[in-house]
């Protein structure tokens, strides 16, 4: 698998990342082992998790596999903090106290002394930005994290945070931003992508397959073993089961048929090669599903196909993005 630099850093990562959001919940340890083995054998290095995934079980499963499936030093290990679940409710807390406590918890669950990339899982107006960002500085200066990034920030939030970190020597420069990006969700093209490019952040798209919808599996209904049929992900997937999405999925399927590829390969290759993208984060419930994504490394879409997909999924832009 080809390697790319993460933003303007010296850190090299595989151009696909392995996402582990389902690990410890919908994906058991046996399937997780199979996924990690397949990913590493394909040349993958970047593995992404979060303290809030499955109440920490995603990190626990990954931690048990480190050293067994692959030497720790062969992976670029990424996790996130700031989002958790308490009493069945989603809780966002990006205070310095909570973030650093969560980072220490992540290190314990992963069984490591440091992670390669630690990311703020989301923005919160409840905490002063300078306090939140000071946790990143301490994580790097204390050796707990080698690089730091953000996730799910808007364009102005991305620019604000990155500029703040670059304004004073000694602060931990942001390496990346992890945001949703696919043919079904191109909102980051308005402001986030330009901000990331201007400020040197690598872009790590999550849900590059439109939460699974771009595989075409929902064209004839909801399969019983799909995410949309899971109580954890029914609403998560359901937002893309609409007329606009079906039109885009049909275009992807027609392109795939003409190229002799799967819809998954077409959709993933499109987002992987968008300007500014470093590595799409590909998650799967099973190892068989993941292997379908790993074939994309040898695929490049013809320019006319990419242009056609651009047109059918184009954003409704206006002032001030388009003048």
ChimeraX attribute file (.defattr): number of C-alpha atoms within 10 A of each C-alpha:
attribute: neighborCount
match mode: 1-to-1
recipient: residues
	/A:1	19
	/A:2	13
	/A:3	17
	/A:4	17
	/A:5	16
	/A:6	24
	/A:7	23
	/A:8	15
	/A:9	15
	/A:10	10
	/A:11	16
	/A:12	16
	/A:13	21
	/A:14	24
	/A:15	24
	/A:16	29
	/A:17	24
	/A:18	24
	/A:19	23
	/A:20	26
	/A:21	22
	/A:22	20
	/A:23	26
	/A:24	21
	/A:25	15
	/A:26	16
	/A:27	20
	/A:28	15
	/A:29	18
	/A:30	12
	/A:31	18
	/A:32	23
	/A:33	20
	/A:34	16
	/A:35	25
	/A:36	23
	/A:37	16
	/A:38	17
	/A:39	23
	/A:40	19
	/A:41	13
	/A:42	16
	/A:43	16
	/A:44	24
	/A:45	25
	/A:46	25
	/A:47	24
	/A:48	24
	/A:49	26
	/A:50	28
	/A:51	25
	/A:52	24
	/A:53	21
	/A:54	19
	/A:55	16
	/A:56	21
	/A:57	21
	/A:58	28
	/A:59	29
	/A:60	21
	/A:61	21
	/A:62	24
	/A:63	19
	/A:64	15
	/A:65	20
	/A:66	19
	/A:67	11
	/A:68	10
	/A:69	14
	/A:70	15
	/A:71	10
	/A:72	14
	/A:73	11
	/A:74	13
	/A:75	18
	/A:76	19
	/A:77	22
	/A:78	23
	/A:79	26
	/A:80	25
	/A:81	27
	/A:82	25
	/A:83	23
	/A:84	20
	/A:85	15
	/A:86	9
	/A:87	6
	/A:88	7
	/A:89	8
	/A:90	10
	/A:91	13
	/A:92	18
	/A:93	19
	/A:94	27
	/A:95	21
	/A:96	20
	/A:97	12
	/A:98	17
	/A:99	22
	/A:100	20
	/A:101	12
	/A:102	22
	/A:103	25
	/A:104	17
	/A:105	16
	/A:106	27
	/A:107	20
	/A:108	15
	/A:109	19
	/A:110	25
	/A:111	15
	/A:112	15
	/A:113	12
	/A:114	22
	/A:115	23
	/A:116	19
	/A:117	25
	/A:118	29
	/A:119	26
	/A:120	25
	/A:121	26
	/A:122	19
	/A:123	21
	/A:124	15
	/A:125	7
	/A:126	10
	/A:127	13
	/A:128	12
	/A:129	17
	/A:130	13
	/A:131	13
	/A:132	23
	/A:133	26
	/A:134	15
	/A:135	21
	/A:136	28
	/A:137	18
	/A:138	16
	/A:139	23
	/A:140	21
	/A:141	14
	/A:142	11
	/A:143	13
	/A:144	21
	/A:145	24
	/A:146	18
	/A:147	24
	/A:148	25
	/A:149	27
	/A:150	28
	/A:151	22
	/A:152	18
	/A:153	21
	/A:154	19
	/A:155	17
	/A:156	12
	/A:157	16
	/A:158	26
	/A:159	19
	/A:160	14
	/A:161	19
	/A:162	25
	/A:163	14
	/A:164	17
	/A:165	20
	/A:166	14
	/A:167	10
	/A:168	10
	/A:169	8
	/A:170	10
	/A:171	17
	/A:172	24
	/A:173	26
	/A:174	29
	/A:175	26
	/A:176	29
	/A:177	28
	/A:178	24
	/A:179	25
	/A:180	22
	/A:181	25
	/A:182	25
	/A:183	24
	/A:184	24
	/A:185	19
	/A:186	16
	/A:187	19
	/A:188	20
	/A:189	16
	/A:190	18
	/A:191	15
	/A:192	22
	/A:193	24
	/A:194	16
	/A:195	21
	/A:196	24
	/A:197	16
	/A:198	10
	/A:199	20
	/A:200	19
	/A:201	27
	/A:202	25
	/A:203	29
	/A:204	26
	/A:205	25
	/A:206	22
	/A:207	22
	/A:208	29
	/A:209	30
	/A:210	22
	/A:211	23
	/A:212	19
	/A:213	26
	/A:214	30
	/A:215	20
	/A:216	17
	/A:217	15
	/A:218	16
	/A:219	14
	/A:220	7
	/A:221	9
	/A:222	13
	/A:223	12
	/A:224	9
	/A:225	9
	/A:226	15
	/A:227	22
	/A:228	22
	/A:229	15
	/A:230	14
	/A:231	9
	/A:232	13
	/A:233	13
	/A:234	13
	/A:235	14
	/A:236	13
	/A:237	18
	/A:238	14
	/A:239	12
	/A:240	18
	/A:241	16
	/A:242	9
	/A:243	9
	/A:244	12
	/A:245	19
	/A:246	18
	/A:247	12
	/A:248	21
	/A:249	27
	/A:250	15
	/A:251	19
	/A:252	26
	/A:253	20
	/A:254	15
	/A:255	21
	/A:256	19
	/A:257	13
	/A:258	11
	/A:259	14
	/A:260	10
	/A:261	16
	/A:262	20
	/A:263	25
	/A:264	24
	/A:265	23
	/A:266	27
	/A:267	27
	/A:268	27
	/A:269	21
	/A:270	22
	/A:271	21
	/A:272	24
	/A:273	16
	/A:274	13
	/A:275	12
	/A:276	17
	/A:277	25
	/A:278	28
	/A:279	27
	/A:280	29
	/A:281	26
	/A:282	23
	/A:283	25
	/A:284	24
	/A:285	21
	/A:286	18
	/A:287	20
	/A:288	13
	/A:289	12
	/A:290	20
	/A:291	16
	/A:292	13
	/A:293	20
	/A:294	21
	/A:295	14
	/A:296	20
	/A:297	17
	/A:298	9
	/A:299	13
	/A:300	14
	/A:301	17
	/A:302	9
	/A:303	9
	/A:304	9
	/A:305	18
	/A:306	19
	/A:307	12
	/A:308	14
	/A:309	20
	/A:310	15
	/A:311	11
	/A:312	15
	/A:313	19
	/A:314	15
	/A:315	15
	/A:316	8
	/A:317	12
	/A:318	9
	/A:319	6
	/A:320	7
	/A:321	9
	/A:322	8
	/A:323	6
